[in-house]
Amino acid sequence: EVNGLTERLASLNTKIAAAESTGIEASGLRDERNELVTRLSELTGARAIENEDGTFAVTLNDGRALVLGDMSFELKAEATPPLGLSTLTLNGDAVEITDGVIGGLNEAIDATTKQIEDLDALAASVVDRVNQLHTSGTDLDGNAGVNFFNASGTVTAANISVNAAVAGDPRLIVASPLGQPGQSGTVAGAIANLLTDTNSTAGTRSGSFSSIFSSMLSDAGEYIQSAENDLETQAAVLSQAIAQRDAVSGV
């Protein structure tokens, strides 16, 4: 939508400059251009400055141009590894838009990325602590335990999985300490207690797995509440600005 608006705006710049250079009145074209600028501002926070020849230069808050005279510059959103969330480029160079609808979407991407990173850290911590305990004991045949979870590569919440060997042979599941196959369930008990064991860490968080996950949910809830409050405030500001603009236009 932004690219379509900037192309139309650049075309209108050309038409307005050509008309007014020959003394032809172009108020209709100017009104149309103003509407395009308003929509661009809603989407990106862009601002317009009128040049001496009657054309508009439309720029983002960082000064990067969306439109200069008869030229418009292309905005692209591209999926970026590892999460596949979008990053933006303007005319081929990275750009950060912090205002408007797109700015809000970028904030959502940042918040989503943080939540995913936290989940990945929790998954990695679960794998590490469970495997430490599982390999400390004895399986049903008296052999030293193997990893319960697959620990090859980087563990994430998306790829966490049970070791294929354990999944294929339940006798490899460890419940007892070394030298006591099938005689005690202390290892199994220790694994179960990880839910409430307060000595776990996941990224910057620490505590039990249950408390770490609860804190992640709490942070997500607070972010949603903050976003809703900001939306309410911005809606009021926008309403006031529109009323002031309409009052000036009426005069």
Buried (B, 14 or more C-beta within 10 A) or exposed (E): EBEEBBBBBBBBBEBBBBBBEEEEEBEEBBEBBBEBBBBBBBBBBBBBEEEEEBBBBBBBBEEBBBBBBBBBBEBEEEEEEEBEBBBBEBBEEEBEBBBBBBBBBBBEBEBBEBBBBBBBBBBBBBBBBBBEBBBBBBBBEEEEBBBBBBBEEEBBBEEBEEBEEBEEEEEBBBBBBEEBBEEBBBBBEBBEEBEEBEEBBBBEBBBBBBBBBEBBEEBBEEBEEEBEEEEEEEEEEEEEEEEEEEEEEEE
